[in-house]
Amino acid sequence: MHQNGILKKEDNFSSWYNEILKRAGILDVRYPVKGEYVWYPYGLKLRNLIYNILRSLMDKEHEEVLFPLLIRRDELLKEKEHIKGFEDEVFWVTHGGSTELDIPLALRPTSETAIYPVFKLWIRSHRDLPIRVYQIVNTFRYETKHTRPLIRVREITSFKEAHTAHASRAEAEEQIKKAVALYKLFFDQLAVPYVITKRPSWDKFPGAEYSIAFDTLMPDGRTMQIATIHLLGENFARTFDIRYEAEDGSSKLVNQTCYGISERCVAAVIAVHGDEHGLILPPKVAPIQVVIVPIIFSGDKNGSGMEEVKEACISLYEALKEADVRVILDDSPERPGAKYYYWEMKGVPLRIELGPRDLNNNSCVFVRRDDFRKTQVSLNTAVPEVKKTLDDIQRHLYARAKEKLASNIINIEDSKMGKMVEMDELRKAVRNSIISLTLCDNESCGKELEDTLGVSVLGEVYEDKGVAEGEGSGKKRCVICTRSGSRVLVARTY
């Protein structure tokens, strides 16, 4: 345990995570409804900076919309396969005041059945296509498992869902590729590493033809799904009769996609980078990128340069603000050590210390949050050096996180002489890592593997960048039945 009283996240991630959320001022978990939480101001600033990046990427091709929260029961039930995936999670509104409603209303678990009846009204001709819209809204799911702030909740307060409609399947498939590329850019800017997989058929989004997911590895060895992308094809178009008049005058069903990200992306930033001192925030999303701490001691009277130090700190603060750096000057009466602990807990990427001795040398001290490296920097070049250092911290955090993920992807070799891989070997390997192994496409084999090891099959790697395929020699054999199979990723999940 660190002197701040914080456990190492690898020792007890759950306790570490809950403590960090409280002490760093991210969430107040004391709201008296299970699975719902209050954003503190600092946490909301972090959340908004993250979603500003997401919005800027979405706005390049999509238009933002806002659909109602309530969905009529008859509309929700139209897509039977879809609602089957959510039927145990729906919150129902049955009364308006004391009056029972004729038709119960659902709080949206997701918005396909809210948006697509309107798509039917919006789309008439091929000239209306493609449609690419998104919204960032709250969604509700009656989570019956153990809830965990930002990770498994009953109210997702920041669900970004995109919905697109196209004239052909080929165009919808192309949109899937664009969505994958967009999400890669997003998580790259958060310095959160990921694996991308095509989910097995038994774990696809209800109503989709197939699903693609981004997952990251958490400190406790479990993976967390942080984004999903779904090819819907004509499934929902057929249910809601979403048609367009083609150029030849024929009536055709649209092809659709949808893709979403929740505030799990905030949880990923917290969990992937933090340590026993508190948060470590990538500069791109840190609410405060730089804190300036004057080194002034209460015992100093005269001749120690107190006023000069204050003036120099104010001058540096103003120069950094002018350069669009998110900076704060901590001139509170607390001792410097107490200030260090406080801003380390908040995850501020860079601390600048400036005392009388530094001022005499026309310099200041940079202290990085990612590795606590100290550097003496001239005050004359402090502003450009701050920007350079923040960029370096951003790169270092991502490189470190990617290296850790790559080192925890373990390849299980295919069987030799027709023998199956031992389950004990798999059980040991998957305890703290993602494992790559061979599995056939038979659902029964997938389910047996999941039940035996207490894991989830993430699926085939969508893109193999950074993932060891481990082809080995000879034909690939399923670890369950020894039939021919393909390489998949398997992990314990949330």
Buried (B, 14 or more C-beta within 10 A) or exposed (E): EEEBEBBEBEEBBEEBBBBBBBBBBBBBBEEEEEBBBEBBEBBBBBBBBBBEBBBEBBEEBBEEBEBEBEBBBEBBBBBEEBBEBBEEBBBEBEEEEEEEEEEBBBBBBBBBBBBBBBBBEEBEEBEBBBBBBBBBBEBBBBBEEEBBBBBBBBBBBBBBBBBBBBBBEEBBBBBBEBBBEBBBEBBBBBBBBBBBBBBBEEBBBBBBBBBBBBBBBBBBBBBBBBBBBBBBBBBBBEBBEBBBBBEEEEEBBBBBBBBBBBBBBBBBBBBBBBBBBBBBBBBBBBBBBBBBBBBBEEEEEEEBBBEEBBEBBBEBBEBBBEEEBBBBBBBEEEEBEEBBBBBBBBBBBBBBBBBBEBBEEEBBBBBBBBEEEEEEBEBEEBBEBBBEBBEBBBEBBBEBBBEEBBEBBBBBBBBEEEEBBEEEEBEEBBEBBBBBBBBBBBEEBBBBBBEEBEBBBBBBBBEEEBBEEBEBEEEBBBBBBBBEBEBBBBBBBB
